[in-house]
Amino acid sequence: MAGDNRTEKATPRHREEARRKGQVAKSPDANGALVLVAGLFAITLMGPHVISTLEASITDGLRSIAHPQVMLTGAGLNGMFRATLTTIGLTLGPIAGVCLVAGVVANVVQTGIRPTPGALKPQFSRLNPVTGARNLFGPRILFETAKSIAKLAAVGVIAYLAVAPRIGQLAGTVGISPAALGSMLGTTALGIARRAALAYLLIGLIDIAYQRYRHEKGLRMSKEDVKDEMRQQNVSAEVRGALRRRQMQAARARMMAAVPDADFVVANPTHFAVALRYDGTKPAPEIIAKGQDLIALQIRRVAEEHDVPVIENPPLARSLHASVEIGQLVPEELFQAVAQVLAHVYRVAGRKRAAG
């Protein structure tokens, strides 16, 4: 595969192109950890204010309930609604604002301040079920699963270490005042949250290192890619455009010349077309031509002119076109579907020879 030859570090130009497409190393867990730490800091700092505000709001609400003839009027209900919104704003607003600022700062620290409009463009290749299945069962999901297990284990261990020494103390809380009980439970919960936040922050730092490693690996280039880039930098944009057009035309001509050698073409029925060849010397059929729209129609036309069977199978055509490049073999997850089409082509060819 092409990815096996990518042994060179990415050039600055290649990194810039990847960034314009929105491909950056970013850890959602690091963002979540920083937001959690900032939220706990805000709760610790503004806890007395939140409690006093809630206490005043509850007291006013109980006083209003004591006079239902006033509360159930339009003015009374509107006043209670405004008071509730004010209480929510005064208690949750500052904490939410701190979390929002922390989330923005975490993103800026990881990716920098630079909008990437290319990342907003829809990429229909992400909807490819074959690519999705590869991501679902690939090495990345193993790391994500281990990370989730580590987070759950960290929270469980921290909660146990925080609660276990206090079991005897909790058993002796029978008869204490609600305020004292609430203070003790609040202190215990806040301690657990702080320790969990620190553990989450450590997991986030590990995830940052992994995401950067994975990003750098994905940006690697082959030696031929580096040479091509160096050659392109030494010529003008007009010459590069002309060379690129000639290369595309030559590649398309070679691709069309290979279509008559195909065993069959899978189509969709006019938007996509993929030509495959299987000579028995390779473990799977090889993609020798593919295209969409006008190129797909041209592939079909050349195939029909040379009596190459054209099989209409829209899902298979879309999957092959999206996940396999020219010169590559059919991936393992599409073996069965391609084998069924190939068997059908051989059966039809056998009946034609018998009838002839």
KOLPA-656641 format. One record per residue (C-alpha): residue number from 0; residue in one letter; chain; x, y, z. Coordinates in nm, 4 decimals. Each point is the difference from the previous one (the first is absolute). Example, Ala and Ser with C-alpha at 12.3 -4.5 7.8 and 13.67 -1.06 7.14 Angstrom:
REM KOLPA-656641
seq_type_mol_xx_yy_zz
0_A_A_1.2300_-0.4500_0.7800
1_S_A_0.1370_0.3440_-0.0660
***
This chain:
REM KOLPA-656641
seq_type_mol_xx_yy_zz
0_M_A_0.0000_0.0000_0.0000
1_A_A_0.1021_0.3662_-0.0451
2_G_A_-0.0012_0.0616_0.3732
3_D_A_0.2843_-0.2534_0.0498
4_N_A_0.2378_0.2276_-0.1964
5_R_A_-0.0684_0.3103_0.2059
6_T_A_0.3243_0.0133_0.1974
7_E_A_0.0875_0.3714_-0.0301
8_K_A_-0.1084_0.2795_0.2336
9_A_A_-0.2584_0.2401_-0.1356
10_T_A_0.1302_0.3142_-0.1685
11_P_A_-0.1220_0.3438_0.1148
12_R_A_-0.2118_0.0311_-0.3124
13_H_A_-0.1635_-0.3369_0.0588
14_R_A_-0.0711_0.0997_0.3609
15_E_A_-0.1528_0.3255_-0.1169
16_E_A_-0.2274_-0.1771_-0.2461
17_A_A_-0.1103_-0.2455_0.2686
18_R_A_-0.0753_0.2869_0.2371
19_R_A_-0.2118_0.1767_-0.2626
20_K_A_-0.2051_-0.3188_-0.0183
21_G_A_-0.0468_0.0037_0.3782
22_Q_A_0.2413_-0.2873_0.0690
23_V_A_0.1599_0.0906_0.3331
24_A_A_0.1078_-0.1920_0.3094
25_K_A_-0.2695_0.0553_0.2599
26_S_A_-0.1028_-0.1855_0.3154
27_P_A_-0.3663_0.0293_0.1085
28_D_A_0.0925_-0.1568_0.3338
29_A_A_0.2523_0.2755_0.0701
30_N_A_-0.2693_0.2579_-0.0737
31_G_A_-0.2450_-0.1787_0.2282
32_A_A_0.2571_-0.0260_0.2790
33_L_A_0.0832_0.3706_-0.0125
34_V_A_-0.3688_0.0921_-0.0027
35_L_A_-0.0608_-0.2290_0.2987
36_V_A_0.2908_0.1496_0.1954
37_A_A_-0.1178_0.3528_-0.0802
38_G_A_-0.3582_-0.0873_0.0999
39_L_A_0.1133_-0.1436_0.3347
40_F_A_0.2128_0.3097_0.0624
41_A_A_-0.3015_0.2209_-0.0745
42_I_A_-0.2238_-0.2063_0.2284
43_T_A_0.2554_0.0187_0.2822
44_L_A_0.0450_0.3741_-0.0440
45_M_A_-0.3661_0.0892_-0.0436
46_G_A_-0.1543_-0.2734_0.2155
47_P_A_-0.0992_0.2304_0.2906
48_H_A_-0.1574_0.2466_-0.2432
49_V_A_-0.1954_-0.2782_-0.1726
50_I_A_-0.1260_-0.1400_0.3313
51_S_A_-0.1064_0.3411_0.1315
52_T_A_-0.1760_0.0854_-0.3257
53_L_A_-0.1858_-0.3325_-0.0042
54_E_A_-0.0928_0.0396_0.3651
55_A_A_-0.1457_0.3452_-0.0634
56_S_A_-0.1878_-0.1239_-0.3069
57_I_A_-0.1507_-0.2979_0.1855
58_T_A_-0.0986_0.2224_0.2907
59_D_A_-0.1743_0.2456_-0.2315
60_G_A_-0.1750_-0.2885_-0.1764
61_L_A_-0.1334_-0.1410_0.3265
62_R_A_-0.1201_0.3433_0.1028
63_S_A_-0.1841_0.0351_-0.3289
64_I_A_-0.1643_-0.3409_0.0445
65_A_A_-0.1345_0.1187_0.3348
66_H_A_-0.2142_0.2532_-0.1903
67_P_A_-0.1580_-0.1977_-0.2854
68_Q_A_-0.2538_0.2731_-0.0767
69_V_A_0.2889_0.2211_-0.1094
70_M_A_0.2295_-0.2632_-0.1499
71_L_A_-0.2642_-0.1490_-0.2316
72_T_A_-0.0641_0.3306_-0.1721
73_G_A_0.1660_0.0921_-0.3269
74_A_A_0.2327_0.2468_0.1661
75_G_A_0.0920_-0.2499_0.2700
76_L_A_0.0837_-0.2774_-0.2468
77_N_A_0.1994_0.2382_-0.2192
78_G_A_0.1911_0.1195_0.3035
79_M_A_0.0818_-0.3550_0.1078
80_F_A_0.1119_-0.0887_-0.3536
81_R_A_0.2301_0.3043_-0.0156
82_A_A_0.1356_-0.0759_0.3456
83_T_A_0.0767_-0.3600_-0.1054
84_L_A_0.1838_0.1134_-0.3138
85_T_A_0.1948_0.2546_0.2035
86_T_A_0.1014_-0.2658_0.2513
87_I_A_0.1145_-0.2340_-0.2774
88_G_A_0.2007_0.2784_-0.1593
89_L_A_0.1646_0.1040_0.3271
90_T_A_0.0895_-0.3562_0.1031
91_L_A_0.0699_-0.1932_-0.3190
92_G_A_0.0961_0.2898_-0.2278
93_P_A_0.3454_0.0745_0.1459
94_I_A_0.0908_-0.3693_0.0220
95_A_A_-0.1152_-0.0626_-0.3570
96_G_A_0.1961_0.3060_-0.1145
97_V_A_0.3183_-0.1277_0.1615
98_C_A_-0.0498_-0.3426_-0.1657
99_L_A_-0.0620_0.1682_-0.3362
100_V_A_0.3182_0.2062_0.0256
101_A_A_0.1959_-0.3101_0.1064
102_G_A_-0.1307_-0.1948_-0.3001
103_V_A_0.0996_0.2780_-0.2413
104_V_A_0.3448_0.0344_0.1583
105_A_A_0.0543_-0.3779_-0.0147
106_N_A_-0.0793_-0.0039_-0.3725
107_V_A_0.2204_0.3014_-0.0714
108_V_A_0.2933_-0.1521_0.1895
109_Q_A_-0.0250_-0.3228_-0.2002
110_T_A_-0.0752_0.1325_-0.3491
111_G_A_0.0806_0.3720_0.0091
112_I_A_-0.2141_0.2916_-0.1145
113_R_A_-0.0549_-0.0707_-0.3654
114_P_A_-0.3380_-0.0681_-0.1639
115_T_A_-0.0095_-0.2942_-0.2418
116_P_A_-0.3006_0.0398_-0.2346
117_G_A_0.1014_-0.3191_-0.1824
118_A_A_-0.0978_-0.2027_0.3043
119_L_A_-0.3586_0.1265_-0.0359
120_K_A_-0.0415_-0.1381_-0.3526
121_P_A_-0.2057_-0.3209_-0.0124
122_Q_A_0.2121_-0.3093_-0.0669
123_F_A_-0.2190_-0.2801_-0.1261
124_S_A_0.2892_-0.2443_0.0324
125_R_A_-0.0608_0.0093_0.3766
126_L_A_-0.3394_-0.1583_-0.0659
127_N_A_0.1621_-0.3029_-0.1606
128_P_A_-0.1034_-0.3070_0.2073
129_V_A_0.3216_-0.1825_-0.0905
130_T_A_0.2175_0.2799_0.1391
131_G_A_-0.2256_0.0222_0.3032
132_A_A_0.0356_-0.3724_0.0655
133_R_A_0.3773_0.0258_-0.0349
134_N_A_0.0071_0.2807_0.2595
135_L_A_-0.2370_-0.1918_0.2240
136_F_A_0.2132_-0.3128_0.0120
137_G_A_0.3426_0.1545_-0.0565
138_P_A_0.2841_0.0703_0.2455
139_R_A_-0.1469_0.3384_0.0865
140_I_A_-0.3080_-0.1555_0.1616
141_L_A_0.2285_-0.2155_0.2152
142_F_A_0.1685_0.3101_0.1391
143_E_A_-0.3344_0.1749_0.0513
144_T_A_-0.1384_-0.3055_0.1801
145_A_A_0.3048_-0.0199_0.2259
146_K_A_-0.0314_0.3701_0.0705
147_S_A_-0.3670_-0.0334_0.0963
148_I_A_0.0794_-0.2933_0.2286
149_A_A_0.2807_0.2030_0.1592
150_K_A_-0.2365_0.2901_0.0659
151_L_A_-0.2616_-0.2241_0.1602
152_A_A_0.2633_-0.1806_0.2064
153_A_A_0.1535_0.3288_0.1163
154_V_A_-0.3353_0.1397_0.1118
155_G_A_-0.0894_-0.3268_0.1748
156_V_A_0.3307_-0.0238_0.1859
157_I_A_-0.0102_0.3663_0.0993
158_A_A_-0.3578_-0.0277_0.1264
159_Y_A_0.0867_-0.3096_0.2018
160_L_A_0.3113_0.1558_0.1544
161_A_A_-0.1975_0.3110_0.0920
162_V_A_-0.3070_-0.1761_0.1464
163_A_A_0.1537_-0.3113_0.1602
164_P_A_0.1825_0.1827_0.2822
165_R_A_-0.3164_0.1943_0.0816
166_I_A_-0.2434_-0.2905_0.0249
167_G_A_0.0222_0.0024_0.3782
168_Q_A_-0.0401_0.3760_0.0065
169_L_A_-0.3065_-0.0192_-0.2253
170_A_A_-0.1534_-0.2622_0.2302
171_G_A_0.0239_0.2480_0.2863
172_T_A_-0.1846_0.2776_-0.1788
173_V_A_-0.3398_-0.1143_0.1267
174_G_A_-0.1633_0.2885_0.1779
175_I_A_0.2197_0.2824_-0.1281
176_S_A_-0.1574_0.3086_-0.1514
177_P_A_-0.0809_0.0091_-0.3726
178_A_A_0.2418_0.2889_-0.0478
179_A_A_0.2889_-0.1925_0.1548
180_L_A_-0.0868_-0.3124_-0.2000
181_G_A_-0.0219_0.1990_-0.3205
182_S_A_0.3350_0.1684_0.0697
183_M_A_0.1690_-0.3334_0.0655
184_L_A_-0.1456_-0.1668_-0.3094
185_G_A_0.0851_0.3029_-0.2109
186_T_A_0.3606_-0.0010_0.1211
187_T_A_0.0301_-0.3733_-0.0750
188_A_A_-0.1503_0.0357_-0.3474
189_L_A_0.2200_0.2979_-0.0828
190_G_A_0.3087_-0.1919_0.1123
191_I_A_-0.0923_-0.2925_-0.2235
192_A_A_-0.0604_0.2356_-0.2916
193_R_A_0.3371_0.1705_0.0456
194_R_A_0.1902_-0.3286_0.0039
195_A_A_-0.1970_-0.1252_-0.3008
196_A_A_0.0783_0.3239_-0.1853
197_L_A_0.3723_-0.0450_0.0617
198_A_A_-0.0180_-0.3608_-0.1239
199_Y_A_-0.1979_0.1147_-0.3041
200_L_A_0.2601_0.2696_-0.0650
201_L_A_0.2762_-0.2631_0.0034
202_I_A_-0.1978_-0.2130_-0.2480
203_G_A_-0.0468_0.3108_-0.2153
204_L_A_0.3757_0.0638_-0.0085
205_I_A_0.0600_-0.3601_-0.1085
206_D_A_-0.2681_0.0387_-0.2659
207_I_A_0.1659_0.3189_-0.1305
208_A_A_0.3255_-0.1917_-0.0492
209_Y_A_-0.1846_-0.2824_-0.1789
210_Q_A_-0.1981_0.2361_-0.2247
211_R_A_0.3174_0.1844_-0.1013
212_Y_A_0.1751_-0.3291_-0.0746
213_R_A_-0.2971_-0.1173_-0.2056
214_H_A_-0.0196_0.3349_-0.1807
215_E_A_0.3705_-0.0038_-0.0859
216_K_A_-0.0290_-0.3582_-0.1254
217_G_A_-0.2941_0.0960_-0.2203
218_L_A_0.1954_0.2924_-0.1502
219_R_A_0.3007_-0.2084_-0.1017
220_M_A_0.0955_0.0138_-0.3661
221_S_A_0.1729_-0.2358_-0.2368
222_K_A_0.3334_0.0931_-0.1538
223_E_A_-0.1694_0.0439_-0.3366
224_D_A_-0.2512_0.2432_0.1539
225_V_A_0.2849_0.2084_0.1444
226_K_A_0.1824_0.0038_-0.3343
227_D_A_-0.3158_0.0992_-0.1870
228_E_A_-0.0621_0.2826_0.2447
229_M_A_0.3548_0.1286_-0.0375
230_R_A_-0.0322_-0.0081_-0.3791
231_Q_A_-0.3305_0.1871_0.0138
232_Q_A_0.1480_0.2732_0.2189
233_N_A_0.2638_0.0770_-0.2614
234_V_A_-0.2476_0.0819_-0.2775
235_S_A_-0.2710_0.2629_-0.0387
236_A_A_-0.3652_-0.0572_0.0848
237_E_A_-0.0973_0.0035_-0.3708
238_V_A_0.2554_-0.2674_-0.0850
239_R_A_-0.1054_-0.2099_0.3002
240_G_A_-0.3625_0.0232_-0.1104
241_A_A_0.0883_-0.1036_-0.3538
242_L_A_0.2112_-0.2906_0.1251
243_R_A_-0.2777_-0.1096_0.2313
244_R_A_-0.2536_0.0045_-0.2849
245_R_A_0.2331_-0.1998_-0.2239
246_Q_A_0.0641_-0.2513_0.2752
247_M_A_-0.3738_-0.0398_0.0575
248_Q_A_-0.0633_-0.0420_-0.3728
249_A_A_0.2787_-0.2568_-0.0299
250_A_A_-0.1227_-0.1895_0.3049
251_R_A_-0.3548_0.0024_-0.1354
252_A_A_0.1186_-0.1265_-0.3390
253_R_A_0.1944_-0.2843_0.1651
254_M_A_-0.3019_-0.0822_0.2118
255_M_A_-0.2322_-0.0144_-0.3010
256_A_A_0.2492_-0.2148_-0.1880
257_A_A_-0.0150_-0.2525_0.2851
258_V_A_-0.3810_-0.0274_0.0001
259_P_A_-0.0136_-0.2591_-0.2866
260_D_A_0.2135_-0.2315_0.2171
261_A_A_-0.2508_0.0111_0.2862
262_D_A_-0.2023_-0.3059_0.0975
263_F_A_-0.3024_0.2119_0.0882
264_V_A_-0.1136_0.3530_0.0869
265_V_A_-0.2125_0.0868_0.3021
266_A_A_-0.2246_0.3041_-0.0602
267_N_A_-0.2465_0.2198_0.1864
268_P_A_-0.1537_0.0154_-0.2730
269_T_A_0.1276_0.3316_-0.1453
270_H_A_0.1659_0.1869_0.2886
271_F_A_0.2772_-0.2493_0.0840
272_A_A_0.1854_-0.2718_-0.1890
273_V_A_0.2846_-0.2239_0.1193
274_A_A_0.1845_-0.2479_-0.2240
275_L_A_0.1557_-0.3078_0.1624
276_R_A_0.2399_-0.2642_-0.1238
277_Y_A_0.0783_-0.3381_0.1555
278_D_A_0.2691_-0.2168_-0.1590
279_G_A_0.0407_-0.2524_0.2810
280_T_A_0.3576_0.1032_0.0816
281_K_A_-0.1080_0.2429_0.2712
282_P_A_-0.2026_-0.0719_0.3129
283_A_A_-0.2850_0.2306_-0.1058
284_P_A_-0.1310_0.1891_-0.3048
285_E_A_0.1813_0.3202_-0.0903
286_I_A_-0.1551_0.3397_-0.0756
287_I_A_0.1267_0.1090_-0.3409
288_A_A_-0.2362_0.2927_-0.0694
289_K_A_-0.2577_0.2060_0.1820
290_G_A_-0.1871_0.3254_-0.0437
291_Q_A_-0.3232_0.1859_0.0467
292_D_A_-0.2461_0.1875_-0.2201
293_L_A_0.1554_0.0578_-0.3461
294_I_A_0.3010_-0.2217_0.0691
295_A_A_-0.2328_-0.2746_0.1244
296_L_A_-0.2004_0.0222_-0.3226
297_Q_A_0.3209_-0.0215_-0.2022
298_I_A_0.1127_-0.3085_0.1951
299_R_A_-0.3365_-0.1645_-0.0695
300_R_A_0.0175_0.0896_-0.3676
301_V_A_0.3517_-0.1451_-0.0411
302_A_A_-0.1017_-0.3126_0.1937
303_E_A_-0.3074_-0.0570_-0.2179
304_E_A_0.2041_0.0507_-0.3170
305_H_A_0.2361_-0.2792_0.1091
306_D_A_-0.2716_-0.2325_0.1391
307_V_A_0.1047_0.0496_0.3630
308_P_A_-0.2997_-0.0808_0.2249
309_V_A_-0.1483_0.3031_0.1792
310_I_A_-0.1719_-0.0929_0.3268
311_E_A_-0.2228_0.2579_0.1670
312_N_A_0.0541_-0.0192_0.3753
313_P_A_-0.0299_0.3536_0.1471
314_P_A_0.1130_-0.0751_0.3607
315_L_A_0.3044_-0.1968_-0.1133
316_A_A_0.0905_0.2574_-0.2652
317_R_A_-0.0148_0.2849_0.2523
318_S_A_0.2046_-0.1918_0.2574
319_L_A_0.2705_-0.1005_-0.2490
320_H_A_0.0228_0.3494_-0.1454
321_A_A_0.0307_0.1604_0.3437
322_S_A_0.2373_-0.2416_0.1716
323_V_A_0.2290_-0.1534_-0.2664
324_E_A_0.2483_0.1776_-0.2254
325_I_A_0.1077_-0.1082_-0.3469
326_G_A_0.2607_-0.2749_0.0189
327_Q_A_-0.1128_-0.1199_0.3423
328_L_A_-0.1648_-0.3312_0.0796
329_V_A_-0.3545_-0.0326_0.1251
330_P_A_0.0039_0.0381_0.3804
331_E_A_-0.0856_-0.2927_0.2198
332_E_A_-0.3350_0.1424_0.1106
333_L_A_-0.1227_0.0030_-0.3630
334_F_A_0.1275_-0.3462_-0.0951
335_Q_A_-0.3377_-0.1689_0.0277
336_A_A_-0.1935_0.2574_-0.2032
337_V_A_0.2600_0.0064_-0.2777
338_A_A_0.0269_-0.3814_-0.0015
339_Q_A_-0.3766_-0.0296_-0.0531
340_V_A_0.0164_0.2355_-0.2980
341_L_A_0.3027_-0.1820_-0.1413
342_A_A_-0.1742_-0.3379_0.0360
343_H_A_-0.3061_0.1395_-0.1789
344_V_A_0.2185_0.1267_-0.2873
345_Y_A_0.1699_-0.3392_-0.0344
346_R_A_-0.3369_-0.1821_-0.0002
347_V_A_-0.1372_0.2266_-0.2731
348_A_A_0.3184_-0.0413_-0.2058
349_G_A_-0.0210_-0.3775_0.0422
350_R_A_-0.3593_-0.0134_-0.1203
351_K_A_0.0876_0.2121_-0.3024
352_R_A_0.2859_-0.2341_-0.0945
353_A_A_-0.2283_-0.3029_0.0447
354_A_A_-0.2692_0.1560_-0.2136
355_G_A_0.2493_0.0983_-0.2692
***
